[in-house]
Amino acid sequence: MTKKTALKQLLITAFLILVFDYVIYIEFFDRSGALIFLMLGVFVVPFSCLVMGVAVARLFFNADFTIFTLAKKEPYQQLKSKIGKAKISTINFIYLFVFFAAMTLSVIGIYKNACKYEIEQLKTYGVYQDVIVKEKHHMKGGLYVLFDVTDNGKVFEGRLSSNGVDALKIGDTFKIRYSTHDHNIIDGPYY
C-alpha cells in the first residue's frame, strides 16, 4: 500500500470522525429522533480512530498492513518476522497513540459542545417564569425542588437543584429561566 493511499485513508477517517462526532452531539443533545445515527456513530468513531492510527503508522513505514493484520495472530507474526521486532513495536505505539489521541479529542470536543449546549439553549429559547415550589427533596448531592412550568398551555414538571434552593420552602414563589425547546434545561432560582 502506498503512502498516497495511506494519506487518503487518513483524511477519510478524519472526516468520518468529525462527521460522526457532530452526529453524536446533535442526536444526543438535540434528540432529533434519528437514534440509529447515534448508535452508528458510537461504533464508527472508535473504529475510524483505529484505522486512522494504522494509516498514520503506514505513513512512517513501507510495509503493507491493515488493522486486521495487526489484530490477527498469524498475519501479525508474519509482519513481525518481515519487518523486525523494533519496527512492529513502533507501529503498535504509533497506531495506539493516534487511536487514544483521536478518541480523547473526540470526547473532549463532544464534552465542550455539551457544555455550550445548555447556555445556547437558554440564550436562544430561554423564557423567564414565576413558579411555586410543590415539593422539596433531599438527595446525596443536596436539595432539589419540584415545581410546575407552563409552556404554551402545557404543564410539565420542573426540577432544580442549586445553591439557591436551600432557602426555599413549599409554597414559595421564585423565578426560573427554562428552554422552550428542551424542557430539561432549567436555570435559577432568580430572586
C-alpha positions in Angstrom: 0.0 0.0 0.0 1.4 3.4 -1.0 1.8 6.5 1.2 -0.7 8.2 -1.0 -3.3 5.6 -0.2 -2.5 5.8 3.5 -2.8 9.6 3.4 -6.2 9.3 1.6 -7.3 6.8 4.3 -6.1 9.2 7.0 -8.2 12.0 5.5 -11.3 9.9 5.1 -11.2 8.6 8.6 -10.6 12.1 10.0 -13.6 13.3 8.0 -15.7 10.4 9.3 -14.7 11.1 12.9 -15.7 14.8 12.6 -19.0 14.0 10.9 -20.0 11.3 13.4 -18.8 13.4 16.4 -21.2 16.0 15.2 -24.0 13.4 14.6 -23.5 12.1 18.2 -23.6 15.6 19.6 -26.8 16.6 17.6 -28.6 13.3 18.3 -27.7 13.1 22.0 -28.4 16.6 22.9 -31.0 17.8 20.4 -32.9 14.5 20.4 -33.9 14.8 16.7 -35.3 11.2 16.6 -32.6 9.6 14.4 -31.4 7.3 17.1 -29.8 4.9 14.6 -27.3 7.6 13.7 -26.3 7.9 17.4 -25.8 4.2 17.6 -23.9 4.1 14.3 -21.7 7.0 15.5 -20.7 5.2 18.7 -19.2 2.4 16.6 -17.9 4.4 13.6 -15.8 6.9 15.7 -13.7 4.3 17.6 -13.2 2.1 14.5 -12.3 5.2 12.4 -9.8 6.2 15.1 -8.2 2.8 14.9 -8.0 2.9 11.1 -6.6 6.4 11.3 -3.8 5.1 13.7 -2.9 2.4 11.2 -2.9 4.9 8.4 -0.5 7.2 10.3 1.7 4.2 11.1 1.8 3.2 7.4 3.0 6.7 6.5 6.1 6.1 8.5 6.8 2.5 7.3 6.9 1.0 3.8 5.1 -2.2 5.0 1.7 -3.4 3.7 -0.6 -4.0 6.7 -4.1 -3.2 7.9 -5.9 -3.1 11.2 -6.8 -6.7 10.6 -3.2 -7.7 10.1 -2.4 -6.2 13.5 -5.4 -7.9 15.1 -4.9 -11.5 14.0 -2.0 -13.5 15.4 -0.7 -15.3 12.3 -0.6 -12.2 9.9 0.9 -10.2 12.8 3.7 -12.8 13.3 4.4 -12.8 9.6 4.6 -9.0 9.5 6.8 -9.1 12.6 9.3 -11.5 11.0 9.2 -9.5 7.8 10.0 -6.0 9.2 11.5 -6.8 12.6 10.5 -6.6 16.3 11.6 -3.0 16.7 9.6 -1.7 13.8 6.5 -3.6 14.8 6.8 -2.2 18.4 7.0 1.3 16.8 4.0 0.6 14.6 2.0 -0.6 17.7 3.0 2.5 19.6 2.1 4.9 16.7 -1.3 3.4 15.9 -2.3 3.1 19.6 -1.1 6.6 20.4 -3.1 8.0 17.4 -6.1 6.0 18.4 -6.1 7.2 22.0 -5.3 10.8 20.9 -8.2 10.8 18.4 -10.6 9.3 20.8 -9.6 11.7 23.5 -10.1 14.7 21.2 -13.4 13.3 20.1 -14.7 13.0 23.7 -13.3 16.5 24.6 -15.0 18.0 21.5 -18.3 16.5 22.3 -18.0 17.4 26.0 -17.1 21.1 25.2 -20.1 21.3 22.9 -22.3 19.7 25.5 -21.3 22.4 28.0 -22.2 25.1 25.5 -25.5 23.4 24.6 -27.3 24.4 27.7 -26.1 28.0 27.5 -27.0 28.3 23.9 -30.5 26.8 24.5 -31.1 29.3 27.3 -29.9 32.2 25.1 -32.0 31.2 22.1 -35.1 29.7 23.7 -34.9 30.9 27.3 -38.1 32.2 28.9 -38.5 33.5 32.4 -41.4 32.3 34.5 -42.5 32.6 38.2 -43.1 29.1 39.7 -44.3 27.8 43.0 -42.4 25.1 45.0 -44.5 21.9 45.1 -42.1 19.6 46.8 -38.7 19.7 48.3 -36.4 16.6 48.5 -33.1 15.7 50.0 -30.6 13.7 48.0 -26.9 12.8 48.3 -25.7 15.9 46.5 -28.0 18.3 48.3 -31.5 19.6 47.8 -33.8 19.8 44.9 -37.3 21.4 44.4 -40.1 20.3 42.2 -42.5 22.8 40.5 -44.9 23.1 37.6 -43.9 25.1 34.5 -46.5 26.1 31.9 -45.3 26.4 28.3 -47.8 27.2 25.5 -50.7 25.9 27.7 -49.0 22.7 28.5 -47.8 21.9 32.1 -44.6 20.0 32.8 -42.8 19.3 36.0 -39.5 21.0 36.6 -36.7 20.1 38.9 -34.0 22.4 40.1 -31.1 21.7 42.4 -28.6 24.5 43.1 -27.3 26.6 45.9 -30.3 28.9 45.9 -32.9 26.3 46.6 -31.8 25.8 50.2 -33.8 28.7 51.5 -37.0 27.8 49.6 -40.0 26.3 51.3 -43.0 24.6 49.9 -45.4 27.2 48.5 -42.6 29.8 47.9 -42.6 31.6 44.5 -39.4 32.1 42.6 -38.3 32.9 39.1 -36.7 30.4 36.7 -35.4 30.5 33.1 -36.2 27.5 31.0 -35.7 26.5 27.4 -38.9 26.2 25.4 -37.1 23.9 23.0 -35.8 21.5 25.7 -37.7 21.4 29.0 -35.0 19.6 30.8 -32.9 22.8 30.7 -33.9 25.0 33.7 -31.8 27.7 35.3 -32.4 29.5 38.5 -33.6 30.4 41.0 -33.7 34.1 40.3 -35.0 36.4 43.0 
